[in-house]
Amino acid sequence: MQPDVLSPARTPHDQTATAQPTGPRQDADAEAVAVLHRAARGLIEDLAGLTDRLVAFLNEREPSYRAAIAADAEDVWQEAHRALRYNVGSLLHPRQYREPARRCAWQIGTRRAEHGMPLAALQHAFRRGGAIVWQGLIEQTERRRPEDVRLLVHSAAYVWNSVDEHCALVADAYREAERQLTWRRENALRLMTEALLDGTTRIADLPEVAAALDLPENGRYAVAVLTGEGRAAHRENRPASGPGGLRLLWHTGAGADHAIALLGENRPADLARALPGAPGGLRVGVSSAVEGLAALGDARRCAGTALRCCTEETPVVVLDEHLPAALTVSSPELGAALADRVLGPLLRLDPADRDVLLNTLTAWLECDGSAPRAGARLYCHRNTVLNRLRRCEQLTGRSLSRPADLVQLSLALTARRLLDG
């Protein structure tokens, strides 16, 4: 299948239209054009035969075209016939047929890219179409006046330059279509992933989405969300293997990256370890495990809750390991009210005194209620720690030996740390 010719300024037709015969060379050129025209008119009368020859060759030699012919032989035949008609018409009327032939080549390149035909097969078809046209010109000339074949040779460069030009044109069309198809596929995958994370995917669409994303519909998943500096600028929209047998599917957004992890036998904490390190400014929240793609919306919300629990000291938070903090940030108003009610008397002290007591209470809780260990952390004697703790009890009205009071104090400290400022 071969579109038409090179620009009109390069064809023998235009040479005869603009040049005045002044010698034997001009006469020879005019004769060559006349021979070419006579042969081309003969091919116009046998376009169906030329098309049959081309389609038969493709069916025999090109597996990709063989499959296309098996699927819709009439479609392939009409496409080849249209391309040959423009090709041969260009030999007679290059100005009239040049642009239609170029459009025909572009349309064929685009269409065959959309159908998934290899570019090599398409270019082979175009070159074979050019060869069939050239062979047909020779046969027409030999049938009428064999001695004119020597004049027809003068047009060979013109015909084959046309073949080369339009092979390049169809390749450009094919590659442009491929780029568009790739963009559409990537955008479709991005939208599917976004819908899963938003929890807006219809249940009926889950099998299709699972197949498109190459993820099991009923697998065991977790979601991680990353914000701040240090995020990767680009992630693949296809699951990729990660450490420990994890499979990660990334979704990149303007303010955050999300990773959907197919856990298998792993835990969410394993996902946290598999993620990029946390340079200054990067925050990572990891959800609990959920079952099935349909639950990824819930997992994303849990990951967001974990993210809100991140601090400068704890930039990576796995929700399962910080549930009290998650409860606090899930209801900021209640958390702030709890902190004010439980720690209010402490918070109203002078800043220096307040910070000493709060830091001591925090250190004692983090050291599992050990005054000596808290003292070592704070660079003071254990008795100093105990004296400060007694003062905390007096001001708050809560006893550190009473479990219910201890829970309230711990949650209140967490709320203040996460919600303050």
VEXRO-478652 format. One record per residue (C-alpha): residue number from 1; residue in one letter; x negated, y negated, z. Coordinates in Angstrom, 3 decimals, decimal comma. Each point is the difference from the previous one (the first is absolute). Example, Ala and Ser with C-alpha at 12.3 -4.5 7.8 and 13.67 -1.06 7.14 Angstrom:
BEGIN
R:1:a:-12,300:4,500:7,800
R:2:s:-1,370:-3,440:-0,660
END
This chain:
BEGIN
R:1:m:0,000:0,000:0,000
R:2:q:-1,762:-3,140:-1,161
R:3:p:1,120:-3,637:0,024
R:4:d:-0,929:-2,471:-2,680
R:5:v:-3,023:-2,039:-0,945
R:6:l:-2,500:-2,599:0,999
R:7:s:0,653:-3,723:-0,252
R:8:p:1,141:-1,246:-3,422
R:9:a:-3,243:-1,917:-0,534
R:10:r:-1,873:3,313:-0,069
R:11:t:2,188:1,877:-2,483
R:12:p:-0,575:0,394:-3,749
R:13:h:3,522:-1,342:-0,574
R:14:d:-0,966:-3,438:1,286
R:15:q:-3,213:-0,025:-1,951
R:16:t:1,993:0,311:-3,219
R:17:a:2,463:-2,611:1,198
R:18:t:-2,614:-2,675:0,762
R:19:a:-3,009:0,736:-2,236
R:20:q:-0,139:-0,916:-3,667
R:21:p:-1,445:2,741:-2,250
R:22:t:-3,328:-1,259:-1,272
R:23:g:-1,861:3,180:-0,912
R:24:p:-0,145:3,793:-0,053
R:25:r:0,041:0,353:3,838
R:26:q:3,296:-1,852:0,352
R:27:d:1,485:2,088:-2,783
R:28:a:-1,122:3,173:1,783
R:29:d:1,577:-1,165:3,277
R:30:a:3,268:-0,715:-1,745
R:31:e:-0,036:3,445:-1,555
R:32:a:-0,679:1,608:3,405
R:33:v:2,977:-1,831:1,491
R:34:a:2,211:1,128:-2,845
R:35:v:-1,076:3,623:0,493
R:36:l:0,654:-0,265:3,749
R:37:h:3,462:-1,463:-0,600
R:38:r:0,972:2,712:-2,465
R:39:a:-1,082:2,739:2,424
R:40:a:1,760:-1,688:2,946
R:41:r:3,281:-0,220:-1,947
R:42:g:-0,255:3,728:-0,596
R:43:l:-0,434:0,600:3,735
R:44:i:3,040:-2,142:0,794
R:45:e:2,036:2,427:-2,071
R:46:d:-1,408:2,950:1,987
R:47:l:0,053:-1,353:3,570
R:48:a:2,031:2,967:1,199
R:49:g:-2,610:2,391:-1,361
R:50:l:-2,820:-1,963:1,635
R:51:t:1,887:0,062:3,290
R:52:d:0,528:3,758:-0,233
R:53:r:-3,735:0,491:-0,556
R:54:l:-0,931:-2,118:2,988
R:55:v:2,527:1,604:2,353
R:56:a:-1,045:3,489:-1,116
R:57:f:-3,647:-0,841:0,708
R:58:l:0,816:-1,353:3,468
R:59:n:2,102:3,022:0,824
R:60:e:-2,857:2,277:-0,965
R:61:r:-2,985:-1,893:1,399
R:62:e:1,188:-2,190:2,917
R:63:p:1,492:1,805:3,038
R:64:s:1,424:-3,254:1,388
R:65:y:1,864:-0,685:-3,218
R:66:r:1,035:3,636:-0,218
R:67:a:1,774:-0,413:3,325
R:68:a:1,591:-3,272:-1,155
R:69:i:1,201:1,627:-3,220
R:70:a:1,441:2,928:1,910
R:71:a:1,887:-2,440:2,223
R:72:d:1,282:-2,281:-2,793
R:73:a:-1,281:0,698:-3,503
R:74:e:2,217:-2,647:-1,600
R:75:d:-1,356:-2,713:2,277
R:76:v:-3,627:0,821:-0,873
R:77:w:0,822:0,181:-3,709
R:78:q:1,754:-3,384:-0,021
R:79:e:-2,863:-1,616:1,911
R:80:a:-2,551:1,357:-2,479
R:81:h:2,170:-1,001:-2,964
R:82:r:0,352:-3,577:1,275
R:83:a:-3,754:-0,381:0,551
R:84:l:-0,830:1,410:-3,464
R:85:r:2,572:-2,248:-1,644
R:86:y:-1,640:-3,086:1,469
R:87:n:-3,448:1,331:-0,853
R:88:v:0,743:0,595:-3,664
R:89:g:2,108:-3,150:-0,247
R:90:s:-3,008:-1,973:1,208
R:91:l:-1,978:1,181:-3,007
R:92:l:2,547:-1,693:-2,265
R:93:h:1,072:-3,016:2,106
R:94:p:-2,554:-0,644:2,772
R:95:r:1,357:-3,404:1,020
R:96:q:3,533:1,338:0,351
R:97:y:-0,872:3,200:1,857
R:98:r:-2,967:-0,997:2,198
R:99:e:1,868:-1,150:3,109
R:100:p:2,773:2,632:-0,153
R:101:a:-2,702:2,646:-0,326
R:102:r:-1,853:-1,374:3,017
R:103:r:3,220:-0,028:2,014
R:104:c:0,699:3,572:-1,080
R:105:a:-3,460:1,123:1,148
R:106:w:0,410:-1,796:3,334
R:107:q:3,417:1,541:0,588
R:108:i:-1,298:3,492:-0,758
R:109:g:-2,994:-0,469:2,333
R:110:t:2,268:-1,260:2,784
R:111:r:2,605:2,708:-0,470
R:112:r:-2,454:2,878:-0,108
R:113:a:-1,759:-1,291:3,126
R:114:e:3,363:-0,010:1,786
R:115:h:0,550:3,591:-1,155
R:116:g:-3,392:1,010:1,396
R:117:m:-1,626:0,940:-3,317
R:118:p:-3,830:-0,146:0,136
R:119:l:-1,521:-2,980:-1,769
R:120:a:-2,419:2,255:-1,904
R:121:a:2,912:1,903:-1,547
R:122:l:1,705:-3,231:-1,001
R:123:q:-3,114:-1,434:-1,640
R:124:h:-0,599:3,296:-1,774
R:125:a:3,523:-0,211:-1,414
R:126:f:-0,608:-3,540:-1,247
R:127:r:-3,278:0,931:-1,652
R:128:r:1,568:3,067:-1,573
R:129:g:2,801:-2,195:-1,303
R:130:g:-2,590:-2,261:-1,615
R:131:a:-1,748:3,009:-1,536
R:132:i:3,295:1,299:-1,435
R:133:v:0,740:-3,389:-1,556
R:134:w:-3,492:-0,195:-1,538
R:135:q:0,249:3,559:-1,295
R:136:g:3,419:-0,810:-1,422
R:137:l:-1,406:-3,036:-1,843
R:138:i:-2,673:2,174:-1,573
R:139:e:2,532:2,663:-0,999
R:140:q:2,331:-2,570:-1,553
R:141:t:-2,883:-1,505:-2,003
R:142:e:-1,333:3,364:-1,164
R:143:r:3,485:1,014:-1,108
R:144:r:0,501:-3,102:-2,140
R:145:r:-3,469:-1,077:-1,151
R:146:p:-2,895:2,013:1,441
R:147:e:-2,554:-2,443:-1,379
R:148:d:1,399:-2,724:2,307
R:149:v:-1,173:1,814:3,143
R:150:r:-3,334:-1,836:-0,325
R:151:l:1,885:-3,309:0,256
R:152:l:2,067:1,208:2,970
R:153:v:-3,230:0,549:1,949
R:154:h:-0,418:-3,796:0,048
R:155:s:2,994:-0,113:2,416
R:156:a:-1,347:2,636:2,400
R:157:a:-1,641:-2,450:2,422
R:158:y:3,175:-2,107:0,073
R:159:v:2,203:3,013:0,815
R:160:w:-2,301:1,448:2,656
R:161:n:-0,618:-3,352:1,658
R:162:s:3,751:-0,142:0,368
R:163:v:-0,021:3,433:1,614
R:164:d:-2,660:-1,079:2,493
R:165:e:1,787:-3,228:0,838
R:166:h:3,254:1,680:0,794
R:167:c:-1,598:2,842:1,942
R:168:a:-1,453:-2,725:2,222
R:169:l:3,377:-1,723:0,163
R:170:v:1,858:3,133:1,054
R:171:a:-2,673:0,664:2,640
R:172:d:0,479:-3,513:1,413
R:173:a:3,761:0,525:0,131
R:174:y:-0,451:3,384:1,669
R:175:r:-2,335:-1,364:2,694
R:176:e:2,231:-2,974:0,699
R:177:a:2,972:2,335:0,393
R:178:e:-2,069:2,193:2,320
R:179:r:-0,821:-3,003:2,172
R:180:q:3,666:-0,940:0,177
R:181:l:1,018:3,569:0,804
R:182:t:-2,638:0,270:2,701
R:183:w:1,166:-3,261:1,556
R:184:r:3,626:1,125:-0,060
R:185:r:-0,882:3,371:1,547
R:186:e:-2,101:-1,616:2,735
R:187:n:2,717:-2,552:0,688
R:188:a:2,639:2,735:0,197
R:189:l:-2,147:1,948:2,489
R:190:r:-0,572:-3,166:2,026
R:191:l:3,744:-0,678:0,160
R:192:m:0,709:3,614:0,992
R:193:t:-2,576:-0,197:2,783
R:194:e:1,362:-3,331:1,191
R:195:a:3,534:1,403:0,124
R:196:l:-1,169:2,968:2,075
R:197:l:-1,719:-2,313:2,471
R:198:d:3,055:-2,259:0,142
R:199:g:2,255:3,014:0,570
R:200:t:2,175:-0,986:-2,993
R:201:t:-0,574:3,082:-2,192
R:202:r:3,253:1,836:-0,676
R:203:i:0,070:3,569:1,245
R:204:a:1,050:1,172:-3,472
R:205:d:-3,144:-1,605:-1,473
R:206:l:-2,470:1,606:2,405
R:207:p:-0,803:3,062:-2,171
R:208:e:-0,833:-2,263:-2,973
R:209:v:-2,078:-2,345:2,168
R:210:a:-1,850:2,927:1,580
R:211:a:-0,884:1,363:-3,444
R:212:a:-1,120:-3,405:-1,300
R:213:l:-2,216:-0,667:3,015
R:214:d:-1,231:3,601:0,226
R:215:l:1,085:0,325:3,627
R:216:p:2,160:2,713:1,611
R:217:e:3,487:-1,181:0,895
R:218:n:-0,039:1,816:3,352
R:219:g:-3,592:-0,446:1,127
R:220:r:-1,277:-1,338:3,313
R:221:y:-0,993:-3,661:-0,309
R:222:a:-1,295:-3,052:1,839
R:223:v:-0,389:-3,608:-1,126
R:224:a:-2,835:-2,407:0,763
R:225:v:0,113:-3,756:-0,517
R:226:l:-3,135:-2,149:-0,346
R:227:t:-0,148:-3,785:0,232
R:228:g:-2,670:-2,675:0,174
R:229:e:-3,388:-0,339:-1,587
R:230:g:-1,756:3,118:-1,182
R:231:r:2,981:1,543:-1,786
R:232:a:-0,815:1,656:-3,323
R:233:a:1,010:-2,141:-2,962
R:234:h:1,375:2,947:-1,955
R:235:r:1,255:3,481:0,788
R:236:e:1,129:2,799:-2,267
R:237:n:3,720:0,549:-0,511
R:238:r:-0,639:3,725:-0,012
R:239:p:-0,689:2,220:3,012
R:240:a:-3,726:0,468:0,542
R:241:s:-1,734:2,480:2,266
R:242:g:-1,362:-1,405:3,229
R:243:p:-2,052:1,374:2,884
R:244:g:1,307:3,048:1,791
R:245:g:2,349:1,042:-2,779
R:246:l:2,135:-3,148:0,237
R:247:r:1,590:-1,311:-3,200
R:248:l:0,401:-3,769:-0,122
R:249:l:2,270:-2,063:-2,243
R:250:w:-0,710:-3,738:0,248
R:251:h:2,389:-2,884:-0,530
R:252:t:-1,661:-3,411:-0,165
R:253:g:1,950:-3,108:0,932
R:254:a:-0,746:-3,696:0,325
R:255:g:-0,286:0,097:3,783
R:256:a:-0,583:3,659:0,809
R:257:d:-1,068:3,353:-1,417
R:258:h:1,983:3,122:0,822
R:259:a:-1,306:3,553:-0,160
R:260:i:2,429:2,912:-0,221
R:261:a:-1,801:3,056:1,340
R:262:l:1,030:3,585:-0,641
R:263:l:-1,211:1,370:3,323
R:264:g:0,283:3,754:-0,378
R:265:e:-1,324:1,332:3,302
R:266:n:-1,696:-3,292:0,878
R:267:r:1,171:-2,483:2,627
R:268:p:0,557:-3,760:-0,403
R:269:a:-3,215:-0,543:1,972
R:270:d:-1,844:1,872:-2,768
R:271:l:1,453:-2,469:-2,493
R:272:a:-1,324:-2,900:2,094
R:273:r:-3,484:1,493:-0,131
R:274:a:0,226:0,533:-3,764
R:275:l:0,813:-3,645:-0,722
R:276:p:-2,665:-2,624:-0,759
R:277:g:-1,919:-1,421:2,921
R:278:a:1,335:-3,053:1,749
R:279:p:-2,278:-2,995:-0,674
R:280:g:0,822:-3,284:1,668
R:281:g:3,540:-1,052:-0,797
R:282:l:1,290:3,379:-1,196
R:283:r:2,935:1,492:1,910
R:284:v:1,412:3,512:-0,479
R:285:g:3,262:1,456:1,285
R:286:v:0,825:3,701:-0,402
R:287:s:3,478:1,491:0,386
R:288:s:1,086:3,227:1,626
R:289:a:0,434:3,038:-2,258
R:290:v:3,300:0,287:-1,885
R:291:e:1,562:2,771:-2,064
R:292:g:0,724:-0,602:-3,674
R:293:l:-0,211:-2,904:-2,441
R:294:a:3,430:-1,204:1,129
R:295:a:-1,463:-0,922:3,410
R:296:l:-2,817:-2,191:-1,327
R:297:g:2,029:-3,163:0,584
R:298:d:0,127:0,852:3,713
R:299:a:-3,708:0,822:-0,053
R:300:r:-0,807:-3,362:-1,541
R:301:r:1,939:-1,807:2,714
R:302:c:-1,841:2,027:2,658
R:303:a:-3,323:-0,898:-1,619
R:304:g:1,011:-3,658:0,135
R:305:t:0,762:0,364:3,699
R:306:a:-3,422:1,588:0,549
R:307:l:-1,591:-2,867:-1,912
R:308:r:1,552:-2,517:2,375
R:309:c:-1,699:1,850:2,849
R:310:c:-3,449:-0,676:-1,470
R:311:t:-2,330:-2,356:1,839
R:312:e:-3,540:-1,178:-0,509
R:313:e:-1,155:2,751:2,360
R:314:t:2,263:2,638:-1,617
R:315:p:0,189:-0,717:-3,758
R:316:v:1,265:3,496:-0,875
R:317:v:3,134:1,238:1,752
R:318:v:1,662:3,393:-0,398
R:319:l:3,588:-0,348:1,161
R:320:d:0,073:3,321:1,845
R:321:e:-2,889:-1,174:2,185
R:322:h:1,496:-3,406:0,862
R:323:l:3,695:0,603:0,568
R:324:p:0,360:-2,304:3,066
R:325:a:-1,547:-2,825:-2,006
R:326:a:2,260:0,857:-2,921
R:327:l:3,054:-0,240:2,241
R:328:t:-1,144:-3,430:1,087
R:329:v:-0,583:-1,464:-3,467
R:330:s:3,179:1,604:-1,348
R:331:s:1,987:-2,440:2,152
R:332:p:-2,148:-3,102:0,474
R:333:e:2,741:-1,872:1,876
R:334:l:0,377:2,779:2,571
R:335:g:-3,773:0,384:0,234
R:336:a:-0,438:-3,700:0,704
R:337:a:2,789:0,121:2,599
R:338:l:-1,616:3,018:1,691
R:339:a:-3,405:-1,715:0,137
R:340:d:1,522:-3,138:1,484
R:341:r:2,116:1,867:2,555
R:342:v:-2,745:2,359:1,200
R:343:l:-3,098:-2,191:-0,364
R:344:g:1,582:-3,422:0,394
R:345:p:-1,587:-0,866:3,365
R:346:l:-3,416:0,990:-1,321
R:347:l:0,440:-1,916:-3,241
R:348:r:0,777:-3,226:1,900
R:349:l:-3,324:-0,007:1,846
R:350:d:-2,923:-2,166:-1,042
R:351:p:-1,500:1,472:-3,222
R:352:a:-3,251:1,100:1,632
R:353:d:1,756:1,727:2,895
R:354:r:2,655:1,461:-2,295
R:355:d:-2,539:1,501:-2,418
R:356:v:-2,039:1,594:2,801
R:357:l:3,058:1,778:1,430
R:358:l:1,392:1,084:-3,383
R:359:n:-3,396:1,284:-1,190
R:360:t:-0,466:1,933:3,225
R:361:l:3,447:1,606:-0,231
R:362:t:-0,598:0,885:-3,662
R:363:a:-3,422:1,513:0,693
R:364:w:1,343:2,037:2,943
R:365:l:2,800:1,448:-2,188
R:366:e:-2,433:0,790:-2,853
R:367:c:-2,299:1,750:2,500
R:368:d:2,855:2,283:1,117
R:369:g:0,417:-1,751:3,357
R:370:s:-3,664:0,301:1,024
R:371:a:-1,193:-3,070:1,933
R:372:p:-3,740:0,951:-0,225
R:373:r:0,198:0,412:-3,793
R:374:a:1,964:-3,214:-0,385
R:375:g:-2,581:-1,771:2,180
R:376:a:-2,821:1,300:-2,201
R:377:r:1,773:-1,314:-3,077
R:378:l:0,645:-3,392:1,623
R:379:y:-3,446:-0,224:1,682
R:380:c:1,447:-0,257:3,506
R:381:h:0,365:2,174:3,128
R:382:r:2,836:2,501:0,306
R:383:n:1,297:-1,855:3,044
R:384:t:0,254:-3,154:-2,071
R:385:v:2,115:1,936:-2,484
R:386:l:2,240:1,290:2,798
R:387:n:0,431:-3,480:1,481
R:388:r:1,032:-1,389:-3,382
R:389:l:2,443:2,855:-0,563
R:390:r:1,626:-0,642:3,396
R:391:r:0,443:-3,622:-0,956
R:392:c:1,638:1,094:-3,284
R:393:e:2,428:2,140:1,994
R:394:q:0,841:-2,893:2,333
R:395:l:0,626:-2,469:-2,849
R:396:t:2,036:2,347:-2,217
R:397:g:1,849:1,837:2,736
R:398:r:-0,968:3,315:-1,653
R:399:s:-1,935:2,843:1,582
R:400:l:-2,745:1,728:-1,941
R:401:s:0,760:3,206:1,911
R:402:r:3,615:0,066:-1,221
R:403:p:0,279:1,644:-3,489
R:404:a:2,944:-2,124:-1,173
R:405:d:-1,795:-3,234:0,941
R:406:l:-3,206:1,233:-1,635
R:407:v:1,846:0,630:-3,285
R:408:q:1,482:-3,505:0,073
R:409:l:-3,391:-1,592:0,663
R:410:s:-1,660:2,006:-2,773
R:411:l:2,687:-0,899:-2,555
R:412:a:-0,014:-3,635:1,052
R:413:l:-3,772:-0,235:-0,465
R:414:t:0,299:1,630:-3,418
R:415:a:2,763:-2,422:-1,005
R:416:r:-2,050:-3,003:1,063
R:417:r:-3,083:1,253:-1,842
R:418:l:1,885:0,656:-3,269
R:419:l:2,494:-2,857:0,054
R:420:d:-1,964:-2,830:1,592
R:421:g:-0,566:-2,781:-2,531
END
